[in-house]
Amino acid sequence: MIRVNEILQATAPDPAIVAWAAEADRTILTQDMDFSALIVLTRKATPSLISLRLSSSRIEHVNTVLQRILPELEEEVQEGVVVTVEDHRIRRRRLPLMPP
């Protein structure tokens, strides 16, 4: 796992993060709701996105959820997907997505 501030400036705009992730063939893991819209607008199959919508952002809770779900998502994120993770469900949408 790489934190954004390890490869880009901490103030890098979201579109720059999406572009870097696509170029580097990385998946974005975030709690920021803006990334879904940005990825839809690219109309591309990459980068994949895992968006966390959990009731708690405590690191222990987030890590527990990630340990449970990441193994089952591995193949899908390689193919291009937007995943929304909530406390009691996981939604998956294949990329590319078309804007409304």
N, C-alpha and C positions, 0 to 999 in steps of 0.2 A: 504494500500500500504506500502511496506517495501522497504527501500533503501538497496542496497547491503552492504554498509559499516555499516549497523546496525546489520548484522548477520555474515558477513565475513570481512576479512581485506580489506581495500580499494584497495590493490594491488592484490587481489585474481584473478587468471587467469580465463578466460572465461569458460574453461571446469569445473572448480570448481563451478562456478555460475550455470551452466546448471545442474550439478549433484545435487546441493543443491535444486534447484527449482523442479526437478523431485521428489526428496525424500520428500520435504515439500508440494508437490502438489500445487505449485505456478505457475503463468504465468509470463514470462519475458517480460517486456516492455522496449524497448531500441531504440536507434538511431544507434547502432553499427551493422554494416552489417555482422560481423563475426559470430554472433549467429545462423543465418540461416544454415550455413554450418555445424556448430557443432551439431545442432539438427538433421540434415539429417544424419550425420555420426553415431548417436546413434541408428538409425533405430527403435526407440521406439515411442510410442504415447504420451509421455509426456517428458518434459514440453511443454505447449503451448507457443507460442511466438507472441508478437505484435511488429512489426518492423515499426518504424515511418520514413517515407521518405518525410518529409514536406519541403516546400520552406522556412519556417521560424522556428527556434527553440526557438523563444521567448516564455516564459512560458505562457503568456496570449493566444497565438495562439494554443500552444500544449494543454492547458487545455480546450479550446473551442472545439477543435477537439475530444479530449477524452470524454468530456461530451456528445457529439453527438453520437459517435460510440460505446462506451463501453456497453451501454444497449443492443444493437443489437448483440453483440458478446458474451454475457455472457454464453449462452448455448454451443456454439461452443468451447470456450476455456476450458470448463469442459470436453469435449470429446477428445481434442487434435487437435490443428490446428496451422498452421503458417499463420499469418495475416500480410499483408503489407499494410500500410496506406499511401496513397499519398494524395495530396491536393484534387484531384477530383475523386479518385476511391479507392476501397478497394479490395484487392485480398486475397482469402482464399485458403489454401491447407491443406487437411486433413493429419494428421500424422497416421502412419509413412510414411515418404517420402523416396524414394529410390534414392541413389546417381546416377548420370549419368554414 
